[in-house]
Amino acid sequence: MPIEQPGDSGQVQQILAVEYLRRLYAKATDLIGTGQSADLDLGLQIYQRIFTADVQIRTTGGTGEGFAATGPDKWAEVVAGALAQYNATQHLIGTQLVEISNVQRDADGRLQAGEATMESYLNAWHARPERTVYVFIGTYFDKVRYTPDSGWQIYDMTLQEVSSENREMGDLPRD
């Protein structure tokens, strides 16, 4: 089966716009993970930009029960609670695959509506006070839509755990 490549430059621009949602998500999640008031506010603002107001979010896989929430504000609460035990986090987004569908343009060629799916790999590091790190590997599965008022936004997100482990950290470097 041949691998489909993006067609025109307009499609490439739309794919990049969709991919950027996940990159902003990683930034917002790390901000929320600091627990600092200004960072929490900025992280929530980013969530409100990249998610629809009624987004459905869930996590699956692994040994835990998983998390679920409706709306960016509720998801920010879930994230803040889940990351409160860590000194620092870093969410690294790897491979991203986007498929744009149902694109509608006006007579001038401007995008008016669209749907997309996106699959993104995650490698997240969570540092604990006792000098251990929790490493989480997962895959995000997103459903995304475009509206002229909001641009591209995620309306359904599932994070599926692939693997995770706890590791001891090495010694701190000496000056």
Summary of the structure (lengths in Angstrom):
residues: 175
radius of gyration: 17.8
end to end distance: 55.0
largest distance: 63.7
contacts: 494
relative contact order: 0.18
helix: 29%
strand: 47%
